[in-house]
């Protein structure tokens, strides 16, 4: 059995280390403070008995658990990221432990009246009687993805200490900067040397994902002409109004707050400007490749039409692909998903196969030659003050890693 107290202590150690990434930085890792947890993880992997433990000049960590069987087994891997989202305060994380949770509201911060509501976050009730780890309402928790890191380290430690469990060669990888979309950018797939891997970066217990959005970003710039408003007739061109017209043309219901499942969207993430220049920043998402391409084309067509039909229009658009649906790379060897599903079933976990409405390091790694389905790490409400993780879910995720290693050796 996995030692839940040891797992909890390891998790609390990790989350108290500030390792927030920074999208405004061009360095890798994007923040120096990520080295604090990276160096700790390297030492810990060595201490628990893994071999070939390395950390490169960009803080990517790799390690090996050697095979303990005498027949050929495919080398598999487990990957997580140790950076924390820049979307919310991650300094001085003060976790709260709620044992034998009663299924009701949890007061995170009485002074500021911050409450984790079981009526608003209804899935909380599924964890009645369990041990929940929450924030104190002033920071995020960073279970994304230090829960995954904790589970991988704990699973490797368990396998080292229980050599009767047979497994093939296992590679472990920890990355910086996943939260700003760069976690896989400098990941050396050839050096990692696994046939396939699993990212431990999902949410609720049972999640198993091998589909994600195709993703692109769009920056649309509207140039105007500023003239004194008292003398502006037939002279002023207000770029803000031009941007508003563009927004109004896009489909109103194809936005994140009105879509679910396989439905794609256009998401206006930032608007800034004045009369002379207004800039819109969008992200474009769709699971279907053809629909994804059509979304990008629609934005280009709107810009082109506005430029030709509106005399004063001066509009430009810049589109950049970010990542693609990993299903294309995983489906040809779908047995790797089947193994994870079987591992969960043997542990009395109901697998929840669903598309990721987002991205994952696994998507980029899949297109770099390392097919990488995503497995639950147990957390909920990532990137904000209501983030929490049940300890029991983390234990189960750790057991899934161990079981996958065992099943791979048998197959």
C-alpha positions as CSV (number, residue, x, y, z in Angstrom):
1,X,0.0,0.0,0.0
2,X,1.1,3.6,-0.7
3,X,2.0,5.4,2.4
4,X,-0.5,8.3,2.3
5,X,1.2,10.3,5.1
6,X,4.5,10.2,3.3
7,X,2.8,11.2,0.1
8,X,1.1,14.1,1.8
9,X,4.3,15.4,3.4
10,X,6.1,15.2,0.0
11,X,3.3,17.1,-1.7
12,X,3.3,19.8,1.0
13,X,7.0,20.3,0.6
14,X,6.7,20.8,-3.1
15,X,3.8,23.2,-3.1
16,X,5.4,25.5,-0.6
17,X,8.2,26.1,-3.0
18,X,7.3,29.1,-5.3
19,X,7.9,28.0,-8.9
20,X,5.7,30.2,-10.8
21,X,6.5,30.6,-14.5
22,X,6.5,34.0,-16.4
23,X,5.1,34.4,-19.9
24,X,6.9,37.7,-20.3
25,X,10.3,36.1,-20.0
26,X,12.2,34.6,-23.0
27,X,14.5,32.5,-20.7
28,X,14.2,28.8,-20.0
29,X,13.2,28.3,-17.3
30,X,11.3,31.5,-17.4
31,X,12.0,32.2,-13.7
32,X,15.1,31.5,-11.7
33,X,13.0,30.3,-8.8
34,X,12.0,27.2,-10.7
35,X,15.5,26.0,-10.1
36,X,14.7,25.7,-6.4
37,X,12.3,22.8,-6.9
38,X,14.2,21.4,-9.9
39,X,17.3,20.9,-7.8
40,X,15.3,19.4,-5.0
41,X,13.7,16.9,-7.3
42,X,17.0,15.9,-8.8
43,X,18.3,15.1,-5.3
44,X,15.2,13.3,-4.3
45,X,15.2,11.1,-7.4
46,X,18.8,10.2,-6.5
47,X,17.9,9.6,-2.9
48,X,15.1,7.2,-3.6
49,X,17.4,5.1,-5.8
50,X,16.8,6.0,-9.4
51,X,19.7,5.9,-11.9
52,X,20.9,8.2,-14.7
53,X,19.4,11.2,-12.9
54,X,20.2,14.3,-15.0
55,X,19.3,18.0,-15.0
56,X,20.2,20.1,-18.1
57,X,20.9,23.8,-18.4
58,X,17.2,24.5,-18.9
59,X,16.1,22.6,-15.8
60,X,14.7,19.5,-17.6
61,X,15.0,16.5,-15.3
62,X,15.3,12.9,-16.4
63,X,15.9,9.7,-14.5
64,X,15.7,5.9,-14.9
65,X,14.2,3.1,-12.9
66,X,16.0,0.0,-14.5
67,X,14.0,-3.0,-15.6
68,X,13.8,-5.9,-13.1
69,X,12.6,-8.6,-15.6
70,X,14.6,-10.8,-17.9
71,X,12.6,-10.4,-21.1
72,X,12.2,-7.5,-23.5
73,X,9.7,-4.8,-22.4
74,X,9.0,-1.5,-24.0
75,X,10.5,1.4,-22.2
76,X,7.8,3.7,-20.9
77,X,7.8,7.1,-19.2
78,X,5.9,9.3,-16.8
79,X,6.1,13.1,-17.2
80,X,4.9,16.1,-15.1
81,X,5.7,19.8,-14.9
82,X,6.9,21.5,-11.8
83,X,6.1,25.1,-12.6
84,X,3.1,26.9,-11.2
85,X,0.5,28.9,-13.1
86,X,1.1,32.7,-13.3
87,X,-2.7,33.3,-13.4
88,X,-3.0,33.8,-9.6
89,X,-0.9,34.5,-6.6
90,X,1.4,31.6,-5.8
91,X,3.7,33.1,-3.2
92,X,3.5,31.9,0.4
93,X,1.1,29.0,-0.2
94,X,-0.4,28.0,3.1
95,X,-2.3,24.7,2.5
96,X,-5.2,23.7,4.7
97,X,-5.8,20.0,5.6
98,X,-9.4,19.0,6.1
99,X,-9.7,15.4,7.4
100,X,-12.9,13.5,7.1
101,X,-14.6,16.2,5.0
102,X,-18.3,16.5,5.9
103,X,-19.6,17.3,2.4
104,X,-20.5,20.9,3.1
105,X,-18.9,24.3,2.6
106,X,-15.3,24.9,3.5
107,X,-14.3,28.2,5.0
108,X,-10.9,29.0,3.4
109,X,-10.5,32.4,4.9
110,X,-12.9,33.7,7.6
111,X,-11.4,37.2,7.6
112,X,-12.0,37.7,3.9
113,X,-15.2,35.6,3.8
114,X,-13.7,33.2,1.1
115,X,-15.7,30.0,1.0
116,X,-15.3,26.9,-1.1
117,X,-18.9,26.2,-1.7
118,X,-20.2,22.6,-2.2
119,X,-23.4,23.9,-3.9
120,X,-21.4,25.9,-6.5
121,X,-18.6,23.2,-6.8
122,X,-20.9,20.2,-6.7
123,X,-18.2,17.6,-7.2
124,X,-16.9,18.4,-3.7
125,X,-19.7,16.2,-2.3
126,X,-18.1,13.2,-4.1
127,X,-15.2,13.4,-1.6
128,X,-17.2,13.3,1.6
129,X,-15.3,11.4,4.3
130,X,-11.9,12.0,2.6
131,X,-9.0,14.3,3.3
132,X,-9.0,17.5,1.3
133,X,-6.1,19.8,0.8
134,X,-7.2,23.3,0.0
135,X,-5.7,26.8,-0.1
136,X,-6.2,29.5,2.5
137,X,-8.0,31.6,0.0
138,X,-5.1,33.9,-0.8
139,X,-3.2,31.8,-3.3
140,X,-3.6,28.9,-5.6
141,X,-2.6,25.5,-4.4
142,X,-0.3,24.4,-7.3
143,X,-1.6,20.9,-7.3
144,X,-1.3,21.6,-11.1
145,X,1.0,19.9,-11.4
146,X,2.9,19.2,-8.2
147,X,0.3,16.6,-7.5
148,X,1.5,14.8,-10.6
149,X,5.1,15.2,-9.6
150,X,4.4,13.9,-6.1
151,X,2.7,10.8,-7.6
152,X,5.5,10.0,-10.0
153,X,8.2,10.3,-7.3
154,X,6.1,8.3,-4.8
155,X,5.4,5.6,-7.4
156,X,9.0,5.2,-8.3
157,X,10.0,5.1,-4.6
158,X,7.4,2.3,-4.1
159,X,8.7,0.3,-7.0
160,X,12.3,0.6,-5.8
161,X,11.2,-0.6,-2.3
162,X,9.0,-3.4,-3.7
163,X,11.2,-5.3,-6.2
164,X,8.7,-8.2,-6.3
165,X,6.6,-6.0,-8.5
166,X,7.9,-6.7,-12.0
167,X,8.4,-3.9,-14.5
168,X,10.4,-2.9,-17.5
169,X,12.6,0.2,-17.8
170,X,10.9,3.3,-16.7
171,X,11.9,6.9,-17.5
172,X,10.8,9.9,-15.5
173,X,10.7,13.4,-16.9
174,X,10.0,16.7,-15.1
175,X,9.7,20.0,-17.1
176,X,9.6,23.7,-16.4
177,X,7.3,26.3,-18.1
178,X,4.3,24.1,-19.0
179,X,1.9,26.7,-17.7
180,X,3.1,29.2,-20.3
181,X,3.0,26.7,-23.2
182,X,6.7,25.8,-23.3
183,X,7.0,22.7,-21.3
184,X,7.8,20.4,-24.2
185,X,9.8,22.9,-26.2
186,X,13.3,21.7,-25.0
187,X,12.3,18.2,-24.1
188,X,14.8,15.8,-25.7
189,X,12.6,12.9,-26.8
190,X,15.5,10.9,-28.2
191,X,17.5,11.2,-24.9
192,X,14.4,10.3,-22.9
193,X,14.3,7.1,-24.9
194,X,10.8,5.9,-24.1
195,X,8.5,4.2,-26.6
196,X,5.6,6.2,-25.1
197,X,4.8,8.0,-21.8
198,X,1.9,9.3,-19.7
199,X,1.6,12.8,-18.4
200,X,0.1,12.9,-14.9
201,X,-1.6,16.2,-15.3
202,X,-5.4,15.5,-15.4
203,X,-8.0,16.6,-12.9
204,X,-10.6,14.4,-11.2
205,X,-10.0,10.8,-10.3
206,X,-10.5,8.5,-13.3
207,X,-9.7,11.0,-16.0
208,X,-7.9,9.4,-19.0
209,X,-7.4,11.6,-22.0
210,X,-5.8,11.2,-25.4
211,X,-7.6,14.0,-27.3
212,X,-7.1,17.7,-26.9
213,X,-7.8,20.9,-28.8
214,X,-6.0,22.1,-31.9
215,X,-4.8,25.5,-30.8
216,X,-3.8,28.8,-32.4
217,X,-3.5,32.4,-31.3
218,X,-4.6,35.4,-33.3
219,X,-3.6,39.1,-32.9
220,X,-5.7,41.6,-34.9
221,X,-4.6,45.2,-35.1
222,X,-6.9,48.1,-36.1
223,X,-5.2,51.3,-37.1
224,X,-7.2,54.6,-36.7
225,X,-6.6,58.3,-37.1
226,X,-6.8,60.6,-34.1
227,X,-8.2,64.1,-34.6
228,X,-9.4,66.7,-32.1
229,X,-13.1,65.6,-31.4
230,X,-14.2,69.2,-32.0
231,X,-13.0,69.0,-35.6
232,X,-13.3,65.3,-36.2
233,X,-16.1,65.1,-38.8
234,X,-15.1,63.0,-41.8
235,X,-11.6,62.9,-40.5
236,X,-11.4,60.8,-37.3
237,X,-11.1,57.0,-37.6
238,X,-11.7,55.4,-34.2
239,X,-9.9,52.1,-34.2
240,X,-11.9,51.0,-31.1
241,X,-15.2,51.1,-33.0
242,X,-13.5,49.2,-35.8
243,X,-12.4,46.5,-33.4
244,X,-16.0,46.3,-31.9
245,X,-17.4,45.7,-35.4
246,X,-15.0,42.7,-35.8
247,X,-16.0,41.3,-32.5
248,X,-19.7,41.6,-33.4
249,X,-19.2,39.6,-36.7
250,X,-17.8,36.5,-35.0
251,X,-20.3,33.8,-33.9
252,X,-21.8,34.9,-30.6
253,X,-22.3,31.4,-29.2
254,X,-18.9,30.0,-30.1
255,X,-17.1,31.2,-27.0
256,X,-15.8,29.3,-24.0
257,X,-18.7,30.2,-21.7
258,X,-21.2,28.7,-24.1
259,X,-19.5,25.6,-25.3
260,X,-18.6,22.1,-24.0
261,X,-17.4,18.7,-25.0
262,X,-16.1,18.7,-28.6
263,X,-17.4,22.2,-29.3
264,X,-14.7,24.6,-30.4
265,X,-14.6,28.4,-29.8
266,X,-13.1,31.8,-30.4
267,X,-11.9,33.4,-27.1
268,X,-11.1,37.1,-26.8
269,X,-8.5,37.0,-24.1
270,X,-7.3,40.6,-24.2
271,X,-8.3,44.0,-25.7
272,X,-6.2,47.1,-25.5
273,X,-6.1,50.4,-27.5
274,X,-7.0,53.9,-28.2
275,X,-8.3,55.9,-31.1
276,X,-5.0,55.4,-33.1
277,X,-4.5,51.7,-32.5
278,X,-6.6,48.9,-31.0
279,X,-5.3,45.3,-30.6
280,X,-7.4,42.2,-30.0
281,X,-5.8,38.9,-28.8
282,X,-7.8,35.7,-29.4
283,X,-7.2,32.1,-28.9
284,X,-8.8,29.6,-31.3
285,X,-9.7,26.1,-30.3
286,X,-11.3,23.1,-31.9
287,X,-10.8,19.3,-31.6
288,X,-11.6,18.7,-35.3
289,X,-8.7,19.7,-37.6
290,X,-11.0,20.8,-40.5
291,X,-13.1,23.0,-38.2
292,X,-9.9,24.4,-36.7
293,X,-8.6,25.4,-40.1
294,X,-12.0,26.9,-40.9
295,X,-12.0,29.0,-37.8
296,X,-8.6,30.5,-38.7
297,X,-9.8,31.1,-42.3
298,X,-13.0,32.8,-41.0
299,X,-11.0,35.4,-39.0
300,X,-8.8,36.0,-42.1
301,X,-11.9,36.4,-44.3
302,X,-13.5,38.9,-41.9
303,X,-10.4,41.0,-41.9
304,X,-10.1,40.9,-45.7
305,X,-13.8,41.8,-46.1
306,X,-13.6,44.7,-43.6
307,X,-10.5,46.1,-45.4
308,X,-12.2,46.1,-48.8
309,X,-15.7,47.1,-47.7
310,X,-14.8,49.9,-45.3
311,X,-12.9,52.7,-46.9
312,X,-11.1,53.8,-43.8
313,X,-10.2,50.3,-42.5
314,X,-6.6,49.4,-42.0
315,X,-6.6,46.0,-40.3
316,X,-4.0,43.3,-40.0
317,X,-4.1,39.8,-38.5
318,X,-1.3,37.5,-37.3
319,X,-2.1,33.8,-36.7
320,X,0.2,31.3,-35.0
321,X,-0.4,27.6,-34.5
322,X,0.3,26.5,-30.9
323,X,-0.3,22.8,-30.6
324,X,-2.4,20.0,-32.2
325,X,-4.8,17.2,-31.2
326,X,-2.6,14.3,-30.0
327,X,-5.3,11.8,-31.0
328,X,-3.7,11.6,-34.4
329,X,-0.5,10.3,-32.8
330,X,-1.9,8.2,-30.0
331,X,-4.6,6.3,-31.9
332,X,-2.2,4.2,-34.0
333,X,-0.9,2.7,-30.8
334,X,-4.1,3.0,-28.8
335,X,-3.1,0.0,-26.7
336,X,-1.2,2.5,-24.5
337,X,-4.6,4.0,-23.5
338,X,-6.1,0.5,-23.0
339,X,-3.3,-0.3,-20.6
340,X,-4.0,2.8,-18.5
341,X,-7.8,2.0,-18.6
342,X,-7.2,-1.6,-17.5
343,X,-4.9,-0.4,-14.7
344,X,-7.7,1.9,-13.4
345,X,-10.3,-0.9,-13.6
346,X,-8.1,-3.3,-11.6
347,X,-7.9,-0.6,-8.9
348,X,-11.7,-0.2,-8.8
349,X,-11.4,3.3,-10.5
350,X,-14.1,4.1,-13.1
351,X,-12.2,5.4,-16.2
352,X,-13.5,8.7,-17.5
353,X,-12.4,9.0,-21.2
354,X,-13.1,12.5,-22.4
355,X,-11.4,15.1,-24.6
356,X,-9.3,17.7,-23.0
357,X,-10.7,21.2,-23.4
358,X,-7.3,22.6,-23.3
359,X,-3.7,21.6,-24.0
360,X,-1.1,19.5,-22.3
361,X,2.6,18.8,-22.6
362,X,1.5,15.4,-23.9
363,X,0.2,17.0,-27.1
364,X,3.5,18.6,-28.0
365,X,5.4,15.5,-27.0
366,X,3.2,13.3,-29.1
367,X,4.1,15.4,-32.2
368,X,7.8,15.2,-31.2
369,X,7.6,11.4,-31.3
370,X,6.6,10.5,-27.8
371,X,2.9,9.5,-27.7
372,X,1.6,10.7,-24.4
373,X,-1.9,10.2,-23.0
374,X,-2.9,12.2,-19.9
375,X,-3.9,10.6,-16.6
376,X,-5.7,12.2,-13.6
377,X,-3.5,13.8,-10.9
378,X,-6.6,14.4,-8.7
379,X,-6.9,18.2,-8.4
380,X,-9.8,20.5,-9.0
381,X,-10.3,24.2,-9.8
382,X,-6.8,24.8,-11.0
383,X,-5.2,28.2,-11.3
384,X,-7.2,29.9,-8.5
385,X,-8.0,30.3,-4.8
386,X,-10.6,27.5,-4.9
387,X,-8.1,24.8,-6.0
388,X,-8.1,21.6,-4.0
389,X,-7.0,18.0,-4.2
390,X,-8.3,14.9,-2.3
391,X,-5.4,13.0,-0.7
392,X,-7.1,9.7,-1.6
393,X,-7.2,10.7,-5.3
394,X,-3.4,11.3,-5.2
395,X,-2.9,7.9,-3.6
396,X,-5.0,6.3,-6.4
397,X,-3.0,8.1,-9.1
398,X,0.2,6.8,-7.6
399,X,-1.2,3.3,-7.6
400,X,-2.2,3.7,-11.3
401,X,1.4,4.4,-12.2
402,X,2.6,1.3,-10.3
403,X,-0.1,-0.8,-12.0
404,X,0.7,0.5,-15.5
405,X,4.3,-0.5,-14.9
406,X,3.2,-3.9,-13.8
407,X,0.8,-4.5,-16.7
408,X,3.4,-3.3,-19.2
409,X,5.9,-5.9,-18.0
410,X,3.2,-8.7,-18.3
411,X,2.2,-7.7,-21.8
